[in-house]
C-alpha cells in the first residue's frame, strides 16, 4: 500500500517541476550586481536588484553616463551598500525578491 502512494506523489512532483521550468524566464546578467535581472543587454533597463541602468558597457573602467560613475565604482558600491550607489539603497531590492546569479 505504501508503494501505491509513492508513485502518484512522484508523478505530481515531476509534473510540477516541468511546469515551473517551462514558465521560467532566464534574464541576462546585470554587469553591476551579477544577478539575472535584465531582459536584454544594453536596453537601458534599470536592474531592480542594484539599480544600475544597463547601458551596454561591460568594461569596468569605462564611464557610464546614465549611472554617473564607472561600472567598477558601481560594483564596489554594490558590495559595500547593496546598491550601485548609496542614494539607491532604499530602492534596490525593495521587493525582497532573490534573483538568480
C-alpha positions as a printed Julia matrix, in Angstrom:
101×3 Matrix{Float64}:
  0.0    0.0     0.0
  2.84   2.38    0.78
  4.25   1.72   -2.71
  0.99   2.85   -4.33
  1.17   6.22   -2.55
  4.77   6.89   -3.59
  4.14   6.52   -7.32
  1.39   9.17   -7.72
  3.32  11.54   -5.45
  6.4   11.25   -7.67
  4.31  11.87  -10.78
  2.85  15.01   -9.22
  6.31  16.26   -8.23
  7.65  15.63  -11.74
  4.73  17.43  -13.39
  5.14  20.46  -11.11
  8.87  20.7   -11.85
  8.22  20.5   -15.6
  5.64  23.28  -15.34
  7.94  25.52  -13.31
 10.83  25.01  -15.74
  8.55  25.62  -18.73
  7.44  29.02  -17.4
 10.83  30.2   -16.14
 12.39  33.15  -17.94
 16.15  33.41  -17.61
 17.22  37.04  -17.83
 20.63  38.44  -18.72
 23.17  39.15  -16.0
 23.44  42.67  -14.6
 27.06  43.84  -15.02
 26.96  45.57  -11.63
 25.47  43.06   -9.18
 25.84  39.86  -11.22
 22.22  38.78  -10.82
 19.99  37.73  -13.74
 17.59  40.67  -13.79
 17.85  42.18  -17.28
 15.54  41.13  -20.15
 18.26  42.08  -22.7
 21.74  43.6   -22.69
 22.16  47.33  -23.23
 18.48  48.29  -23.34
 18.76  50.97  -20.62
 16.69  48.89  -18.22
 17.3   49.54  -14.52
 18.26  46.47  -12.5
 15.74  46.05   -9.67
 18.39  44.36   -7.54
 21.09  47.08   -7.51
 19.5   49.94   -9.5
 22.24  50.01  -12.17
 20.92  51.27  -15.53
 22.28  48.87  -18.16
 23.73  51.0   -20.94
 25.63  48.12  -22.54
 29.03  48.99  -21.04
 30.87  45.92  -19.81
 34.34  47.38  -19.3
 34.61  48.2   -15.58
 36.84  51.23  -16.24
 34.56  52.99  -18.74
 32.37  55.83  -17.51
 28.64  55.16  -17.66
 26.76  58.4   -18.35
 23.33  57.19  -17.16
 24.85  55.96  -13.88
 27.26  58.9   -13.39
 30.14  56.56  -12.5
 32.26  53.74  -13.88
 30.99  50.19  -13.75
 33.78  49.38  -11.25
 32.53  52.12   -8.92
 29.03  50.65   -9.2
 30.34  47.16   -8.41
 32.27  48.46   -5.41
 29.2   50.33   -4.18
 27.05  47.21   -4.58
 29.5   45.2    -2.5
 29.5   47.89    0.2
 25.89  49.14    0.21
 23.84  46.56   -1.69
 23.09  49.08   -4.47
 25.1   50.69   -7.27
 25.05  53.96   -5.32
 24.35  54.87   -1.71
 21.41  57.05   -2.83
 19.61  53.98   -4.27
 19.89  51.68   -1.26
 16.28  52.36   -0.28
 15.04  51.39   -3.77
 17.28  48.46   -4.65
 15.58  45.13   -3.99
 12.76  46.78   -2.09
 10.58  43.89   -3.23
 12.72  41.38   -1.32
 12.98  39.12   -4.36
 16.02  36.85   -4.58
 17.35  36.87   -8.14
 19.34  34.13   -9.87
 23.09  34.52  -10.19
